[in-house]
Amino acid sequence: MRRRDWRLSSYNGLNDRSLRAAEEMLESAMLKIEYDKPLAALTTFHLRANAEAWVEVASLEDIRDALSIAKGRGWQTTILGGGSNVVPMPLVPGLVIHPVFRGIHEAQSESGSLVVVVGAAEALDDLVRYTVGKGLGGLENLAAIPGSVGGAVVQNAGAYGVEMAERIAWVRVYDPDIDDFRTLTPTECDFGYRTSIFKSKAGSRLIITEAAFVLPQVWQPVTAYKDLSSLFADRDPASVTPAEVETAVRNLRAQKLPDPSQTGSAGSFFKNPVVTKLKARELITLHPNLVSYPLAGGRAKLAAGWLIEAAGLKGLSSGDAAVWPAHALILINRGRATGEDVLKLGREIAERVERRFGVVLEPEPIFLGKDFR
């Protein structure tokens, strides 16, 4: 009998309570299942929330066992990595699976480029420190982004002119359809602006275990982003080092964003909306100070923070969830907020911005236990 084929539901001699007790004993022997698991310390928003059930997985057998347990109980499953870009409701139903695949090592791609292979549970910032510490350029613009590598892949995290998608060589996942690991190319990951296949209904079933990053063979600093460009405007690009860019990015983030160890948040809460250039021109005619960025294909990206502030929503709150006074794009937990508080506040902001400007805002974080719309 395979290790995962352990269900007792066919045992006619046990009543429901005895059956449940026997199953829990077997679960404990296979994996450590925790019930009513507090999540506040496991997410950067520090929201008051509990998982109905929680388990950590570190191998293929662990994943198989966790999914077998969930199937036997009729539980839905939720994957939670570093918790940096999620909004859990007060109760996250079913089984929350927390992958703890770790490790960082270097390898070479078939083309000869240097590849850094990283376990999904490693902190993205630790990866940045690892590469910069070795004098390797390519990831320094992603410094100080909270959360795990796996979560950053899901979100296609990016900052100061660099996105994860630009550096990903491949992503290794557990695919329940084949009950095994497989490797996805960047194209198969379907990366977009703060999104990927892993945020789709089908892709959310995939469990990221490892990712490989290809670093440029000839490194050049990426400093065109406005805040960085002013810091390096008088420098010869050839004289700039990855460590200098990393330090500049860390300082900028510290100035602009709340420290998640002190103030709960998920960073930027809304994506910068993309509209047609015609719509952008209409809005700029009415609001000359509107911040926008031209894109290819007759589109423009608008600054969501500007829209929220211009709608008079800076400082708006719901319970202990509030718009951060220093930056309208950040929602914070003032101490005892729940996911319901954040959901209510986020919906109100989106509705009022749409009424004022005719622009739809989409949240960046993933909501656990309830949909935003």
N, C-alpha and C positions, 0 to 999 in steps of 0.2 A: 504493500500500500504506500502510495506516495505520501510524503509528509503533509501535504496540504489537504488530503482527502480524509478529514478527521471528524466531520460533522456527526452528531449523535441524534439527529432528528428522527431517525428510523427506529430508535430504541423505544419500543412500546411499553416497557415496564417502568418508565420514569414519568412522573407527573411534570407539569411545566416548570415548577420551581426547582425540582431536582435536576431536570434537564438543563436549565439555565446554570445552576451551580456546577454541574459536571462540565458543561462547555467552558465556563469561565476558568475552571481548573486546567483544562487542556490549553486554552488560550495563554494562560500564565506560563505554562511550560514551554510554549513556542515563542511568544513575544510578550513583552511587558505592556499590556493594555491598561491605560489609566482612564478612569471615568471622571466626568465633570472637571476636566482639566482647565485650570485658569490660564488665560492667554495674555493677560495684560503685560506681563514681563517678557513675552515672546514676540511682541510686535512693537514697532517704533511709535505707534499711535497710543500705546498703553491704555487702550480702551477696556472697560470692564466687560469681560466676555469669558465664556467657558465653552470648551469643546465637549460634546456629549461623550466622545471617546477619543483617545489619542494614542498614537504608537509611533515609535521611531524605527526606521528601516535602514539597513546598511549593507544589504546584499540582495541578490536575486531571490533567494529563498525567503528572506524577510518580506519582500514585496509580495511574493506569491501567497505567503501565509496571511498577510494583512488583508489582501483582497479576498481571500477565501473566508476569513472571519467576517468581513463586511458583507459578503454575499450571503453567508449563512444567517446573519442577523437581519438581512434586509436593509442594511445601512447604506446611505449614499456616502461617497468618499470625497474628501477635499485634500488637496496637496498644499502644505504650508512650508515654505522655506525659511528665509531669514526674517520674514514678517515686516519688511520695510515698506511694502506697497499694498497693504491690505486693510480693509475695514471690516472686522468681524462683528456680527450682530451679537446681542447678549448671550444667545445660545447658538452655537454652530452645530447643526444636527449631524448625526452619523459619525463616521470615523475620520478624524483628521490624521493624515499620514505625513510624517515629518522625515524627509530623507536626510541622512547624515553621512553622505559619501564625501570623503575628504582626500586631501593630498594635492601637492603641486610638483610637477616635474617637467623637464624640458625634453623636447624631441625635435626631429627634423621632418618637414613635409617632403613629399616626393619631388617637389621643385627645389628643395634645398633650403627653404626658408626655415627660420627658427619658429617652433611651435611650443607654446606653453600649455600643458594639459592640466586641468584643474577640476577637483571634485566639486559637485554642485553646492555642497554645504559650506565651502570656504567663503569667507567674507570677501566681497569684491574689493574692498579697500586693502585687505591683506595681499590680494593678488597684485594690485597696483604697487604697493610697497615692495613686494618681492621683485617685480620687474625693474622698477626704478633703482632699487638697491643694487641690482646687478648691472646698472648702466644701460638697461634695455629700454628703448623708447617705443611708444605706441599706445599705451594705456594711461599715461599720466593725466590726461584731461578728465579721466573718470575718477580722480582722487576724491575721497571723502564722501562718496555716495554710499549710504547705509544699505545693509542687506547682503544677501548671499549672491554668489555667481549665478546659481540657478534662477533666482528671482529676477536678476538683472537680464538674463537671457529672455525670460518670459516677457518682460516689459520692453525689451530692446532699449535698455536704459542708455541715456546719453547726456552729455554736458559739454559746454564750451567747445562745440564744433566737432565732437567725436561721438559716434554711436557704437553700441556693441556689435551691430550687424557688420560694421566696417572691419572688424578685427576677428570675427568668428571664422574658424576653419571648418569645424564640425561640432555637432552636439549629439551626445549619446543619451538615449532614452530607453526606458522600459515601455514596451508597447503591449498592452493587454490583448490586442487582437492576435498577436503571434506568441504571447506568453514568453517573451524573451527581450533581450536588448537589441536595439538597432541604432545605426548612426545616420543622422540627418545632415544634409548639406545646408549651407546658408539659404539656397533657393527653396529647399523643402521646408525650412523654418518660416518662410513667408514673412520676413521682417517688414514692418512698416513703422510709421511714426508712433513710438511708444506702444507698439503692439507686435504680435507674432502669431504663428499658428497655435501656440500654447494658450492663447486667450480665447480661442474659438471653442465651440462646444465639443468638437471631435478632438482637438488638440489638448484640451484640458485633462484628458484621460492619460496622456503621456506623462511619465515621471522622469524628469531630467536627472541624470546621475553624474554627468561629466561634460565638460566643454573644452574645446581646444581653441586657442587664440594664436593667430599668425601675426607676427610682428614684422614691420617693414624692414627690408634688408638695408635700405638707405633711409635713415630716419630724418624727417624734417619736422620742426615744431609746428603745431596747429595753433595759431594765435590770432586768427582773423576775427574771432568773436570779439565784439566791441570792448568788453571789459578787459580782456587779455591784450588786445591790440595796443591799447594805450600804455600798458606796462612794458611792452617790448618794442614800441614804435622806434626807438632810437638804437636798437640793437641789430647787429648783423645776424640774420637767422642762423648762420653757420656757427656762431659763437654761443648760441643758446643750448642748454642741456635739458634732458628730460626732467632732472631733479628741480631745475629752476621753474619749469612749467608746472610741475606738481605742486611746488610750494606756493606759487601764485594762485593756482586753482583752490588749494586748501584755504588760503587767506580770503579769497573772494567768497567762497561758500560760507565761511564762518561769519562774514559780515552780513550776508543776505538771508541766511536760513537759521531757524532755531536749532539749538543743540538738542537732538532727540533724547539724550540722556537727562536733559533738564525739562524739556517741553515736548510732550507727545505730538507727533504729526506724521504724515506720510509724504512730506516734501510737497512738491507742486501737486495740487489736487486736481486741477483741470488741464486737459491738453490745450495747447494753443490751437484755436479752430482754423481750419482751412476753408476759404471761400473763393468764389470766382473773383477775378480782377475787377469785373464790373461791380460786384457787390462791395468790394473794398473801396473802389472810387466813390461810390454812393455814400458810404459811411464817412470817408475822409472829407467829402464835401460838407457834410453835416457836422463832423467832428475833426477839425484840422489837426488836432494833436494825437489822433489815433496812431498807435504804433503798429506798423505792418511790415511784412517782409515779402518781396516778390518770390514766386516759385515758378518752376517750369509748368507748361501745359495750361497757361492762362489762369493761374491760381495765385492766391496770396495767403500768407499766414498772418493771423492777427494775434496780438498779445492778450491772452485771456486775463492776465492780471490788470491790464489797463481797462478792459471792459468792465470787470467787477468793480474796480475803484470808481470808474466814471458813472456806474449805476448807483453809487452811493452806498455800497455794501461793505466797505471796510469797517471792521469792528462788529459786524452783525453776528449774532450768536443764537444758539439753540441749546438749552441746558448748559452743559460745560463745554460744548463744542463752539468754536468761534473762529472768525476770520482774523488772522494774525495782524495786529495793527501795523507792523513794519512791512508787510508784503501781502497784498490782497489775494495772491494766488495760493497762499498757504492757509490751510485750516489746522487749528491746534486743539489739543485737549487741555483745558484749564485745570484739570485735576480728576474729575469723576465722570467724564463723558462716556457715553455708550455709543455703539454703532448706530443705534436708532437716532441719537442726537446728531451725529455726523450726517446720516442719510437725510434727515429732515432739513438740516442747514444746506447741504449740497443741492438738494432739489429746489429749495427756495432761491438760491443764488442762480441756478440754471434757468429757472422760470422767469426771474426778473430781468436777467440779461437778455433772454430771448424776447421778452416783451419790449424792452427798451431798444435793442439793436437788430432784432430779427436774426440773431446768430445763436446756433445751438452749441452749448458746451457739453463736452463729454468728460467724465472723470478718468483720471489716470489709474487710481487704485482699483483693485479687485475687491468686490463686496462678497463676504462669506456669510451665507444664510439668507440673503435677500438681494434682489436685483435693484440697481439704482433707478431704472425707469419703471 
